[in-house]
Amino acid sequence: MSNKSTQEEISIKELLKLFLKLWNRVAQLFLKAVLFVIKHAIPLVLLIAIGWGIAFFYNNLNPRYKRVFTISATEYSGDILASSLLDLSRRLRNDDVELKEKLSLSGMDFKELRFQIEPIYNKRSMLEREELLHLEYLTENKILDKNEREKMFEWSNTAYEVEMISPKEIDDVKVLESMLNYIRQDSFASQLHRELLEDMNRQIESNNQMVSSLGEYVARLGERMTSEDNLSKFILEGGSNLGDMLLARQDVQRANNKLIAEKVKLEENFRVLYKSNATDYYGAGILSKKTFVYPFLLVSAYLLLIFVIYTIRAALVLKEELKREEEK
């Protein structure tokens, strides 16, 4: 037993020695890093300042705005909107003089014009609250893929979010309106818009007739129940569908109101429903943080240069030592 306890004490002591040795190495590396920073403080500070200066100069050299628009469109006309905006922006970036004249945008520089277009899904008009909560639960728990969920709502979108990146010197709202007017003149887009509106008008008229018919039926049913003077007994015995008819009329009226709201959105083809305030745009992803990226790149290049110099020096020293050993 004494031998076993002695071995355990020795093992603990060895572990403590290894830990202290590791701690000393870490502390030495930290102190060396501090000394390195102190030794190279002036060039590092200068490189950071130069990086900030380059970022500031670049941001002012290429000033851009970002603005987000909401534009009315269905899943049918939305494809036309997206493809047309992307195609027009490409042609404007390529300095299509004929297109600029058609859009009344001659003399403008569109090299920085960009669009990102995404549909906005009107989920709550399709599903009841319980169904929507169930789908959200399935998505959050990764039982239902997010892309599959979006496919279930594709037909219900009546608006698109358009993110527009443009140079500061141009009027981005005017440019977008000119592009939308150009797209509205497309024969297929205009015919599709007209047919969709006519179909919505027919649905609204049909719903109005149904609401009116249900209202007349409920009124006649109410008169008959009142004349029989036995209202409570009539309802308790289940001989009346008055409640069902009232609920049906309410559901049709609610659906019709939603349809009217969608019609107002789509009254004008590709109507601008909302536009955000313009904000400065400095790029996407990490490139948008130029005040961090440029100093980081310059400092990294400087450290790499020092590493290469130290490596070459070490290689030369090793070469000299090998040469001296060979001479011996």
Steps between C-alpha positions, in 0.01 A plus 500: 500500500789737586664434159173577323451829687862595429452438126185714504689783671776476237242507218331809647836674537589420137167634382554821698848536348361450148223753568750756635725444201208548261390812689853645479506442124163667455612795712824527300309496171268772630791716615677447168183610318480811719864579434447445128207743496701757697797457265283540188248744649583789268463311168187321627335826602595657168356204307172518694476874434574445130232227485244735653600769254459265203158387627386862549629597155336201330164562668502863384633404156214256438198629699189285469153487646284202591123529500234231540173517305185290529338452159165337430513188284367145506699180459412518129598861431776490765719291271467769233584771754811321629641396164426838340662705778810282495524518122448878486758560773751286310441698180531830686828390658623420149410857397217413257447846346175405322348367823606811693317715246185290528512532878585874483815431701766620257829623641485294820759248619350167608814290554408447866130426442392172661170331588407218735139382473310269736127414524303594812268217603156582636476194725220607732250540217535129422498324835316507826699599808531140628623375162756779473630433852528129420703573185727739690553229764593246232744745342666601828551135593641425151222250428398709200765661279476879475512488119217249492293724728554797267384292202167447681443878501627584151161570349399740775768768455372834369813710554874487442784655699747677273834603646663764280868600514578814301753786480419796723501748214191352333137520613435134580123543537475665158718231343286218642176668390639537148595133494157394630324712237711331235409154634129591513506558124586137438202345322507174694535677837216742427268224373577281801430791736171576325385137512590465867310817591194388303509164676523671840209728410291196406587333831411814695169535316422132560583537870281811525210308350559213741512736799177664381329162451610376839378822658158465337478135604591583862241781501224268370603232748487750783154620397371141486643419841349816648160433350490148646565660841701201606858622455666332800344162432582529131871548571529245782346226292750561221244599245679822404817562303492872576836489681667314214364747247620799704850346528502420127403857415771632731766272344404603147503868597842464662641321196351762272655784700841336470446460127408869468817594688708289260321661206595847626863386515486370144285781355811645338734251339826481701387768742751631756332432834785609725850642483748522784739783573824489306800380704871498424619177343858379537477154348376157603643263758842566651585746222243737650736539802777672306621692806587159648594304187763736354701546824476125562635420151788746532599373847473139379724578201756666732500202738537261208796701373668484841436126518660451157802711601548304825465171312765603247734613779454171685566307180822697437618441859429128465690494171805663661495251789483204262786647299718536810427142604601375155830695518580339835 
